[in-house]
Amino acid sequence: MSIRHKVQVRGGAAVAVAAVLALTTAGCGGGDQPKDSQKPTTAQSQANPPQKSVAPSGGATAPTEVIATSQGPTGVLLEINSAVRDEDGYVTVNGQIKNTGSTPFSQIAALRGDEKNASPASVAGASLVDSVGKKRYLVLRDTEGRCACTIGLSIVKAGESVPFFAQFPAPPTSTTEVVFGLPTFAATPIKISG
């Protein structure tokens, strides 16, 4: 199974669960009760705990936890919200590109690094550096050469925040701190959880 397929399955599973829950909630309402009293029960609230990370869909709220920040071009800030090691041997980094300046951030092409064709307008240029193990980890690729990362980025307008993710091979489990790098932003140390 390609890595891209794995990433799509995770996102697809979340969408499927959300659709089932929406249909279940819509179908369970009593016809004789006013809409104001149709609040989620305790069981429904426990089944759907609030999420810390952002799904790359519109209307989502920004994550509350910031584990690292990095300054980029004038007024552009990179926030890292999580770096999670999973049981399959990958580390997934999630974050936000925030334009706190007054002009649009248009250097999107630089974020892809040396990538030219397979993953344009992406964060394919991201890397993790294990200083202790003296190794650099690049974004994973599927069999067609596409990155396991956010693609389809466009100009980040002033005041706008854009979520991103990038998936890497995991360093040894003894490595808990790495340096995250993304072209045009200063490298920043981050801690890996999981």
N, C-alpha and C positions, 0 to 999 in steps of 0.2 A: 504494500500500500504506500503510495507516495505521501510525503509529508504534507503537501498542499491538500490532498484529499482528507488527511487526518484533521487538519485545521478546519476545513469546511464541514466535516462531520460534527465537530464540537459545536460550531456555530449553528448548524442545521438542527442539532438536537435541542439546543436552547430555544430556537424558534418553534420547534414542534411542541415542546413542553409548554411554552407560553400560549400557543394556539389552543392546546387541549384545555389548559386552565381557563382561558378566556371563554371557550365554548361551555365548559362545565359551569362556570360562574353564571353565564348568561342563561343557561338552561335550568338552573336550580332556583331561580327567583320565583316566589309565589305570585300569582296573578292578582291576589286580593290585598297584597301589602303595598303601601306607598313606597316609592323609590328611595326616600330618605332613610328608611329603616333597613335597606339592603346593604348593610356594612359587612365586611368580611368577618367571619367567626374567628375565634381563637385558633381553631384547627387550621383554617385557611391561612391565617397570618403566620403560623409556625411553618406551614408548608412552603411559604413564599417569603423567606427572610430577605431583608433589604440587601442589595448587592453593593460591593465595594468598588467593582470595576465597571468600566463603561463598555457596553456593546457598541459596535460601530454603526449604530442606527441613529437616525435623527431623533431629537427630543429627549435623549438620555441626559441625565445630570452628570456633572463631573465627579470623579472619584474624590473622596475626602482625604485619603492618606497620600502623602508625598514623601517618598523615601530618599529622593535626591533631586537636585535641580542643576541645570547647566545653562550658562548664558551663551546665546548665539549672536547673530547679527543684531544691529541696533533695535532694541525693544522686543526681541524674540527670545522666549524662554522655553527650555525643555524641562518638563516635569516627569520624573519617573514615579509611577504609582505602585508597581510591584515587579519583582523578579522571582519567579516561582519555578522550582525544580519539580518535574513530575516523575512518576515511576517509570516512564518509557525512556528516560535518559535525555530529556530536553530541558532547557531553561527558556521560559517565555517572559519577555519584558514588555510591560504595558505602560503607557504614559500619554502625555498630552504635549502638543506643540502649541504654545500660547503666544499670540502676537499682542504684546502690551504696548506697542508703539503706535504711532499715528499714520504710518504708511504700510501698504500691503507687503507681506513677505513673499517674494516671488522666486527665491532661490531653491525651489523644490527639486529641480533636476540635480542639484549638487548632493541631495540626500541619498541618491541611489548609488553614489560612489562610482566605481568603474563600470557598473552595469550599463549596457547600452540598449539591449533589445528585449530580453525576457520579462523584465519587471520595471517598465518605465514609471515615472511619477510615484516612486516607492521609497521606503526607508531601507533598501537593500544594502546600502553602504554602512549600516550599523555593525558594530563588533563588540565583543567582550574580550578583555585581556586579563589573564590570570598571571599576575606579576610573580607570585611565588613559584608556580609551575612553569613559568616562562612560556606560555602558550597564548595564541590569539585565536579566538573562535569567531567565525563569520556566520552570517545568516544562513540557515538551512535552505536547500533548493529541492524542488521536486524533479522528477525525471525529465521534464521539459525545460528545466533551468529556471523556472519561476521561483521567486523567493517565498519563504514562509514568513511573510510580513505584510504590513499594510501597503496596498497599491492604490493607484487612482487618486493620489493627492493632487490638489490644485492650490492656487494662490491662497494664502491664509490672510484674510482681511484684518485690518486694525480692529482690535478688541475680540477677535475670534479665537477659539480654541479647537484644535483638531486632535482626536484620539489616534494613537498608533499602537502597533504591537510588532514584535520581531521575535522569532524563535531560533534558538541556537543549540548546538550540541552541548550537553552539560559537562562542565569540568568535573574532576573527581569530587566525591562527596565531602572530602576533607576541605575543599575550597569553598568558603562561604562568602568571600568578598572578591569582587572583580571590578574592573574599570569599564564602564560603558562609553562607547564612542559613537558619534554620528557626525558626518561631515558638516561643517560650518558651526558646530557647537563644541565647547570645551569638554574634554573627557572628564568623567565624574565617577568616583567610586560608588558602588552599590552593593548591598547585601542580598544574598540569595536566600530565599526561604524555601522550606519544604525538603 
